[in-house]
Amino acid sequence: MRVALFLAMALAANEPARSRDESWSLPTATWTINAPHLDDWLPLIPNAMDLLVVDVSLNGKATKALIDTGTAWILVSDSLFADARPSITLGTTTGRLPGAPVIIRELTIGPTTIRNERVMATDLSAPKQGLDSGIDVVLGAPVFERISLEVDRDRNRVRFVNVSKPPAGASSQPVQYDQASGSLNVAVSICGHADLSAILDTGFPQSLITNTDADTGPPCGREIGSQLMRDGGAISRYKRVSIESLRILGHETRNTVILQGFGARQNTSSVGLAGIPFRHFIIDVSDHVIYGLPS
């Protein structure tokens, strides 16, 4: 799920909304890591789109979170913040949603506890987003600027790690973190054409979505059908395009299918979870690299 921000008004001009049990006077946001449990694995929760979903605790309530590197914020369900006042528009792949800046008292993700952090409250209900019910949190790319993410899809587990040196036997490819947009970007080549920059989006299940015919080029792509996608409260139709070759993070796939279309919107492309050529990988934002590990 790709989320960018279109500011309806400056954040600084808005008082943060709060849940009923929070006070206006809050201390500085803190991120605390329980070091002895830093390497503990979290099981992935089965879900309809086979995305990265884990158990978390939000303000003392057990719930589920989607790990979504294509999102520019930590998002929370507005159903948990009755006093939230929408003041910002969140632009998603196929639509726009109202968002309200709120302060969360506490969010615990495995060994990491985030307190008094400003996040965005929006409608995460299943009919709007196409997500499984019960997901009240979306962990966006800024989370992984603080701590690295290790994903082992063969064993259906994730963990948060500090990477002091490249893991043994790992291959590496560069990623770029754009703080202004809150996006992780990787280089993609379609049919040997010049690289295009795409958002690394673990909240999107497909391999690649592009937005212009120029990305694939007429000699390479062949339309083979269409696909409907729901995101941001809208349904859009995308072309299914068969291409001769796709190179992502240094690995080439032959005769694969990508999606092509504009949705609502932004002229950017996204590499989804299926496009990451590693089943076991570490996203290390601080060092601008993704490591592929042997399965």
C-alpha positions in Angstrom: 0.0 0.0 0.0 1.8 3.1 -1.2 1.0 6.2 0.9 2.3 9.7 0.2 1.2 12.9 1.8 -0.6 15.8 0.3 -0.7 18.5 3.0 -4.1 20.0 3.5 -2.5 22.3 5.9 0.9 22.4 7.7 1.3 19.9 10.5 2.6 22.6 12.7 -0.7 24.4 12.5 -2.7 21.5 13.8 -3.1 20.3 17.4 -2.7 16.5 17.5 -5.9 14.7 18.2 -5.9 12.3 21.1 -7.7 9.3 22.4 -10.0 9.7 25.4 -7.3 8.6 27.9 -4.5 10.8 26.7 -3.6 14.3 28.0 -2.6 17.3 25.9 0.7 17.6 27.7 2.9 14.7 26.5 6.6 14.1 26.9 9.0 13.7 24.0 8.6 10.6 21.8 10.9 7.7 22.8 11.8 4.5 21.1 13.1 1.8 23.5 14.6 -1.6 22.5 14.6 -4.5 24.9 18.1 -5.6 23.9 18.0 -9.1 25.3 15.1 -9.8 23.0 16.3 -7.9 20.0 16.9 -11.1 17.9 13.6 -12.7 18.9 11.5 -13.8 15.9 7.9 -12.8 15.4 5.6 -15.2 13.6 3.9 -13.9 10.5 0.1 -14.1 10.7 -1.6 -15.8 7.7 -3.7 -13.4 5.6 -5.6 -13.3 2.3 -2.9 -11.4 0.4 0.2 -13.2 1.9 1.6 -9.9 3.2 3.8 -9.3 6.3 1.4 -9.1 9.2 2.4 -9.4 12.9 1.0 -9.1 16.4 1.5 -5.8 18.2 0.1 -3.9 21.1 -1.3 -0.4 20.7 -2.1 1.6 23.8 -2.3 -1.7 25.8 -4.6 -3.4 23.2 -3.5 -6.5 21.4 -4.0 -6.1 17.6 -2.3 -6.7 14.3 0.0 -4.6 12.1 0.9 -4.6 8.4 4.6 -4.1 7.7 4.5 -1.8 4.7 7.6 -0.1 3.5 5.6 1.7 0.8 3.9 3.9 3.4 5.4 7.2 4.6 4.0 7.1 8.1 3.0 4.9 11.0 -0.8 4.6 10.4 -3.4 3.6 13.0 -7.1 2.9 12.7 -9.2 6.0 13.3 -11.8 3.8 15.0 -9.5 3.8 18.1 -9.3 7.6 18.2 -12.8 9.0 18.6 -11.6 12.6 18.9 -9.3 12.5 15.8 -9.9 15.5 13.5 -8.9 14.8 9.8 -6.7 17.7 8.5 -4.4 16.0 6.0 -5.0 14.0 2.8 -3.2 10.7 2.5 -2.7 9.8 -1.1 -2.7 6.0 -1.8 -2.1 4.1 -5.0 -5.7 4.5 -6.2 -7.3 7.1 -4.1 -7.0 9.6 -1.2 -8.0 9.2 2.4 -8.5 11.8 5.2 -5.8 11.5 7.9 -5.6 13.0 11.4 -2.3 13.5 13.3 -2.6 11.7 16.7 -0.3 10.9 19.5 -0.1 7.2 20.5 0.7 6.5 24.1 2.5 3.2 23.4 3.1 0.9 20.5 5.0 -2.4 21.1 6.4 -4.3 18.2 8.4 -7.3 19.5 11.3 -5.9 21.4 10.6 -2.3 20.4 8.3 0.0 22.3 7.4 3.4 20.9 5.9 6.0 23.2 4.3 9.4 22.7 4.9 9.3 18.9 2.9 11.3 16.4 1.3 9.1 13.8 -1.6 9.3 11.3 -5.1 8.0 12.1 -7.1 7.0 9.0 -9.7 4.4 7.9 -8.0 1.0 7.8 -11.2 -1.0 7.6 -11.2 -4.0 5.3 -13.7 -2.6 2.8 -11.6 0.5 2.3 -8.1 -0.9 2.1 -8.7 -4.5 1.0 -6.8 -5.6 4.1 -7.9 -8.5 6.4 -10.1 -7.4 9.3 -8.4 -6.7 12.6 -5.4 -4.8 11.2 -5.3 -1.5 13.3 -1.6 -0.5 12.6 0.5 0.0 9.4 4.2 0.2 10.1 5.7 2.4 7.4 9.2 3.1 6.1 10.2 5.6 8.8 10.1 2.7 11.4 12.9 1.0 9.5 15.1 4.1 9.5 15.4 3.4 13.3 15.8 -0.4 13.2 16.5 -2.9 10.5 13.9 -5.5 9.3 14.7 -9.1 8.7 12.2 -11.2 6.8 12.3 -15.0 6.5 9.3 -16.0 4.3 10.2 -19.6 4.1 9.8 -19.9 7.9 7.0 -17.3 8.1 8.7 -15.0 10.5 10.3 -11.5 10.9 12.5 -9.8 13.4 14.0 -6.4 14.1 17.8 -6.4 14.1 20.9 -4.1 14.4 23.2 -4.8 11.5 26.8 -4.0 12.4 28.3 -5.8 9.4 27.1 -7.6 6.3 25.6 -11.0 7.2 27.8 -14.0 6.2 26.9 -15.3 2.7 24.6 -12.4 1.9 24.4 -10.6 -1.4 23.6 -6.9 -1.2 21.9 -4.3 -3.4 21.5 -0.5 -2.7 18.3 1.1 -1.6 17.7 4.8 -1.2 15.6 6.3 1.6 14.0 9.6 0.6 13.2 11.4 3.9 11.1 14.1 2.2 8.6 11.5 0.8 9.3 8.8 3.4 9.9 6.2 0.6 12.4 3.5 0.0 13.5 3.3 -3.6 15.2 0.7 -5.7 16.4 0.5 -9.3 14.3 -1.6 -11.7 15.1 -2.5 -15.4 12.4 -3.8 -17.8 13.6 -5.6 -20.9 17.1 -4.1 -20.5 15.9 -0.5 -20.7 17.5 2.2 -18.6 16.8 1.8 -14.9 13.7 3.4 -13.4 13.3 4.2 -9.7 10.6 2.3 -7.9 9.2 2.4 -4.4 10.0 -0.8 -2.4 6.5 -1.6 -1.2 6.1 -4.7 1.1 2.4 -3.7 1.5 1.8 -4.5 -2.2 1.5 -8.2 -3.1 2.4 -8.1 -6.8 6.0 -8.0 -8.3 5.8 -4.6 -10.0 3.3 -1.9 -10.9 4.3 0.9 -13.4 2.5 3.9 -14.4 3.4 4.8 -18.0 3.7 2.8 -21.3 7.2 4.3 -21.6 8.4 2.2 -18.7 7.9 -1.1 -20.6 8.4 0.1 -24.2 6.4 -1.2 -27.2 8.9 -4.0 -28.2 8.8 -5.6 -24.8 5.3 -5.5 -23.2 2.3 -7.4 -24.4 -1.1 -6.8 -22.7 -2.7 -10.1 -21.7 -5.7 -9.0 -19.6 -6.6 -6.7 -16.7 -6.9 -6.8 -12.9 -9.1 -4.9 -10.5 -7.4 -3.6 -7.3 -8.9 -2.0 -4.2 -6.9 0.6 -2.3 -7.8 3.8 -0.6 -11.5 3.2 -0.9 -11.5 3.0 -4.7 -11.4 0.2 -7.2 -9.1 0.7 -10.3 -8.5 -1.5 -13.3 -4.9 -2.2 -14.2 -3.4 -3.8 -17.3 -1.7 -7.2 -16.9 1.4 -6.9 -19.2 3.7 -9.9 -20.0 7.3 -8.7 -20.4 10.4 -10.5 -21.6 12.6 -9.7 -18.7 12.5 -7.8 -15.3 15.6 -7.0 -13.3 15.1 -6.0 -9.6 17.8 -5.7 -7.0 20.3 -7.3 -9.3 18.3 -10.4 -10.2 16.6 -11.0 -13.5 13.3 -12.8 -14.1 12.3 -13.9 -17.6 8.8 -13.9 -19.1 7.0 -12.4 -16.1 3.8 -10.4 -15.6 3.6 -6.9 -14.2 0.7 -4.5 -13.7 0.4 -1.2 -15.5 -1.9 1.8 -14.8 -2.4 5.1 -13.2 -5.0 4.6 -10.5 -5.7 8.0 -9.1 -2.4 9.6 -9.5 1.3 9.7 -8.7 3.7 9.0 -11.5 5.8 6.5 -9.7 6.3 2.7 -9.8 6.3 0.2 -7.0 8.1 -3.1 -6.4 5.8 -5.3 -4.4 6.6 -8.2 -2.1 6.6 -10.7 -4.9 9.2 -8.7 -6.8 11.8 -9.0 -4.0 14.0 -11.7 -5.4 15.0 -13.1 -1.9 12.8 -15.2 0.4 15.1 -14.2 3.3 16.3 -10.6 3.4 17.2 -7.7 5.6 16.2 -4.1 4.9 18.9 -1.9 6.4 17.7 1.7 5.8 20.5 3.4 7.8 23.2 1.8 5.5 21.0 2.1 2.4 21.1 -1.6 1.5 19.0 -4.7 1.2 20.7 -8.0 2.0 19.6 -11.2 0.4 20.4 -14.2 2.6 20.5 -17.9 1.7 17.2 -19.7 2.4 
